Amino acid sequence: MDRPEESGDDAAAPVARVESLPICKLRMVPPAVRRRLGRFGITRCDRLLEAVREAGGILALARRLTVAPAVLEDLVAQADMSRIVGIGHGFARLLEAVGVRTTRELAVMRPRDLWQRLERFNRDERLCRRTPNLDELRSWIAQARRLQLAAVPR
């Protein structure tokens, strides 16, 4: 497969998704957890991320919601990545498979290195119909860098 050339210009990359994704659109949200989040007014990804910040971290929010911290951590990682325009379910799973679960992790990636990892994994595992190209990766990385990367306390 031809490898596109790498350039550093990411000024035209979108900033972030305008509309926040509903929690029910995230992968493998247990119905009981979705209902519990809903009782606390957390029905969209932006509200989940805000609730984590307000509570002082994932563990504090998990205790307040009486939800398993590991389940909440996975949902928060998905909600975080849902803010990037162009990353849908398939590409999110592919990124996760190579160890990139959050915008913080994505922001420090080098486009060509990430492309090589994704290409190799997807060629072997065929998780997605295609591998994202370098331009897409540059856009995602630029968006991740521009997002507020405030640390979510544990």
Order of alpha helices (4+ residues) and beta strands (2+ residues): alpha-alpha-alpha-alpha-alpha-alpha-alpha-alpha
